[in-house]
Amino acid sequence: MKLMTGFDSNYRYILVAARRARQLQSGAQPTVETATKKSCRIAVEELKAGNIAWYIPEKKTVAEPVAEEQPPQEPIADA
C-alpha cells in the first residue's frame, strides 16, 4: 500500500479512517456526495477529498522528581 499524502504512516491513515467510520455509524453526516452507504468507504472518500482534519496530540510530560543535592564528587582520573 502506497503511503497516503499528509500521513506519516499507513497505520495512522487506517486509524483516522476507522475513527471517522465510527462517527458516521453513530449518526455524523458525510462531508462528500457518494453513492455508497458503507461508512468505511465514505470515510476513505472523505480523507481523499481532504475534508477530515486530524492531528497528533502532544504527549504530556511528567515532571521529574527533584533529586536531592549531593556533594560534588571528584572526577575519576584515567591511569
Stockholm file with secondary structure:
# STOCKHOLM 1.0

chainA/1-79         MKLMTGFDSNYRYILVAARRARQLQSGAQPTVETATKKSCRIAVEELKAGNIAWYIPEKKTVAEPVAEEQPPQEPIADA
#=GR chainA/1-79 SS CCCCTTCSCHHHHHHHHHHHHHHHHTTCCCSSCCSCCCHHHHHHHHHHHTCCCCCCCCCCCCCCCCCCCCCCCCCCCCC
#=GC SS_cons        CCCCTTCSCHHHHHHHHHHHHHHHHTTCCCSSCCSCCCHHHHHHHHHHHTCCCCCCCCCCCCCCCCCCCCCCCCCCCCC
//
